[in-house]
Amino acid sequence: MDTMRDRFISTASQLLDEESRLAVVLADISADGFAPARRAHPDRVVNVGIREQLLVGAGAGMALTGMRPIVHTFASFLVERPFEQVKLDFGHQGVGGILVSAGGSYDWPAGGFTHMAPGDVALLDTLDGWTVHVPGHPDEAEALLREAVTGDDRVYVRLSLQANRQARPVSGTAGFTVVREGRRGTVIAVGPMLDNALAATEGLDVTVLYATTVRPFDAAGLRRAAGATTASDVVIVEPYLAGTSAATAGEALMDLPHRVLGLGVGRAELRRYGQMEEHLSAHGLDPQGLRERITGFLHP
């Protein structure tokens, strides 16, 4: 199976042939993959070099002219480093574009903490009007990207090397998908966390919802699922900062007595970088770690 990043490159390159207003702006990352597209569309595939503030500003400038920019680099360099440009050049100016990140929270641990971005979604959550997609499979990443290209809004697509074994039908407007039904609580698995969440809840009497679009948050879908259980207890398993969606889920359940547990990447920096699987285990996001915390919270 190709990676989400591989699929993004091939899909975006194809879309450049089909959509005359589409442009791709790079900051060296993935430049080799886009080399054929750059030769075919030298005016619409632009590599600004390692200048992330310029990366975002150039994309927003293209949007001001009516183009649909795809702006791409690692998450830490796309959301965190040029956050002021994301806030002002896109948000304040009221233009749309598609930010596509790679690297996830710790996909390349050898790159160190500079290349890790567990707080990217929480940071974007401070801004208004952003749609956030977190696909769990390359097929889902392609579907969400193709859908995003047709709009004019502000979209963040978060890609990762971690992926579920199988793709599921996705749409940026469809809300959460019910994967498993139960009566003793609700578990929301975001993007690439689904396989681990399903393994962790095997044999438990809980509902499992799958989320690939987390902003806007499917409040109605969560209320339906939680309202059908004996207790409105919710666990959110996210591949980024733990608790990122806890307050949003609480707002969705405001009219129900409820408890919410947010599981994800901890705030403590792990300085022995290791491998991605070791980070999953260290943050309790492997099946065993998830099962211990889910059963301890829900008592299913």
C-alpha positions, 0 to 999 in steps of 0.5 A: 500500500502506498502512503498517504503522502505518496497518494497526495502527490499522485492525486494532486499532480493529476488534479493539476492537469484537470483544474486550471485554477489549482496550484501547489506551493512547496517548501522543499518537502516533497519537491522531488515527487512533484518534479514531473508536475512542475515541468508540466505546470511551471506557473502553478507548481512553486517551490519557495525553498525552506521559507515556511512563512513565505510558503503560506503567504504565497499560497494566500496571495494566489487565493486572492487572485482566484486560484485554489492553492494547495500548500504543503510541508511537514505539519510542524512547518505548515501550522506551527512555524508560520501560524501568524501567516495562517491566521492573517493571510488566510483567515484575516483576509478571508480567503480559502486554501488547502493546507496538506501536512505530512509527518503527523505527530511523530512519523519521523522520530529521528528528525527530533522534536522540530519535526513533530507536531502533536499540537497542530489541530489544537492550534488551528482550533483557535481560528475560525472557519477551518475544516480539518480532515484526518484520513486513516488510509490513502484512499480516504486521503485522496477522496477528501483532497478531491472534495476539498479542491472543488470548494473555496473554503479553508481546509487542513488535511493531516496526513500520516504514515500510520494507516488503517488496514482498510479504507472506509467511505468518507466525505467531509460532510457526512459526519462520524461513521458507526463502525460498531454498536454497543450499550456501555459507552462511546469511543470515537476513533480519529483517522489512523487510530481506528484499527488500534481502537477496534482492537482495544475494544474487541469484546466490549459492549461499546459503540465505536464511531469513526471520524475523518473530519473532526472540524466541524465536529459531528455533534449530532452524530455523537449525541445520537450515539451517546444517547443510545447508551446506558451512560453518556460516557465518551472516549476520544482517541486522537492521533494528536494532542490528548484532549484536543476535542474533549471540550467540543465533545462536552459542548455537544453533550451539554444537555446530557449528563456525561463524562469525556476522556480524551486520549492522544499524544501527551504533552511531555517530550519524549527525548529518546526518539525511537520509532513511530511504534514506540511512540504509540506505545509510550503514549498509550495509543497501542491496543493494550494501552488503549484497552487499559485506559478505556476499560478503566474509564468506562467499566464496560 
